[in-house]
Amino acid sequence: MIKSEEQIELFIFEALKDFLEDTITGKVYRSECRPLDSTGEDAVISVSAADAEQIQRGMAKVNIYVNDTDNGTGSLVPSKGKTTALSTMDAYIVEILNSKDAEYNWRLEKATRTMKSQYGNQHFVSVSLEFKRTTF
């Protein structure tokens, strides 16, 4: 049976929620549910481009927001220590997802990177995932 993007997103959310809540200081959200004015160190999970084939393929992201920090001159800059530490857990995220359900095969889609958030003084670590799921 083909699963919707919403169902796959819920699977990822449930699989990673405890791990992420133990790792970050904020909350874990599904796509489009994080408050726009949040300044928390939050994680947002989203799924896109899931097809409807017998071997279902798609993409997912885990974005973890980190507040910028004062560099000592009054200027806010990325918190490189924190973003670097968070970016190193991408392989563990893949390992957790692969251990939760044998019908899925997860891998990193591309190298994890850090980008400036359009909302406030934050950057986010973006873990890009690709999955294959047997539907028969």
LINFEN-V252260 format. One record per residue. N is the residue number from 1. RES is the residue in one small letter. SS is DSSP state (H for helix, E for strand, C for the rest). OMEGA is omega as a letter, one per 30 degrees, with the letter a starting at -180 (999 if undefined). Layout:
N|RES|SS|OMEGA + N|RES|SS|OMEGA
This chain:
1|m|C|l + 2|i|C|l + 3|k|C|l + 4|s|C|l + 5|e|H|l + 6|e|H|l + 7|q|H|l + 8|i|H|l + 9|e|H|l + 10|l|H|l + 11|f|H|a + 12|i|H|l + 13|f|H|a + 14|e|H|a + 15|a|H|a + 16|l|H|a + 17|k|H|a + 18|d|H|l + 19|f|H|a + 20|l|H|l + 21|e|H|l + 22|d|H|a + 23|t|H|a + 24|i|C|a + 25|t|C|a + 26|g|C|a + 27|k|C|l + 28|v|E|a + 29|y|E|l + 30|r|E|a + 31|s|C|l + 32|e|C|a + 33|c|C|l + 34|r|C|l + 35|p|C|a + 36|l|C|a + 37|d|C|a + 38|s|C|l + 39|t|C|a + 40|g|C|l + 41|e|C|a + 42|d|C|l + 43|a|E|l + 44|v|E|a + 45|i|E|l + 46|s|E|l + 47|v|E|l + 48|s|E|l + 49|a|C|l + 50|a|C|l + 51|d|C|a + 52|a|C|a + 53|e|C|l + 54|q|C|l + 55|i|E|a + 56|q|E|l + 57|r|E|l + 58|g|E|a + 59|m|E|l + 60|a|E|l + 61|k|E|l + 62|v|E|l + 63|n|E|a + 64|i|E|a + 65|y|E|a + 66|v|E|l + 67|n|E|l + 68|d|C|a + 69|t|E|l + 70|d|E|a + 71|n|C|l + 72|g|C|a + 73|t|C|a + 74|g|C|l + 75|s|C|l + 76|l|E|a + 77|v|E|l + 78|p|C|l + 79|s|C|a + 80|k|H|l + 81|g|H|a + 82|k|H|a + 83|t|H|l + 84|t|H|l + 85|a|H|a + 86|l|H|a + 87|s|H|a + 88|t|C|a + 89|m|C|a + 90|d|H|l + 91|a|H|l + 92|y|H|l + 93|i|H|l + 94|v|H|l + 95|e|H|l + 96|i|H|a + 97|l|H|l + 98|n|H|a + 99|s|H|a + 100|k|H|a + 101|d|C|a + 102|a|C|a + 103|e|C|l + 104|y|E|l + 105|n|E|a + 106|w|E|l + 107|r|E|l + 108|l|E|l + 109|e|C|l + 110|k|C|a + 111|a|C|l + 112|t|C|a + 113|r|E|l + 114|t|E|a + 115|m|E|l + 116|k|E|l + 117|s|C|l + 118|q|C|a + 119|y|C|l + 120|g|C|a + 121|n|C|a + 122|q|E|l + 123|h|E|l + 124|f|E|l + 125|v|E|a + 126|s|E|l + 127|v|E|a + 128|s|E|a + 129|l|E|l + 130|e|E|l + 131|f|E|l + 132|k|E|a + 133|r|E|l + 134|t|E|a + 135|t|C|a + 136|f|C|999
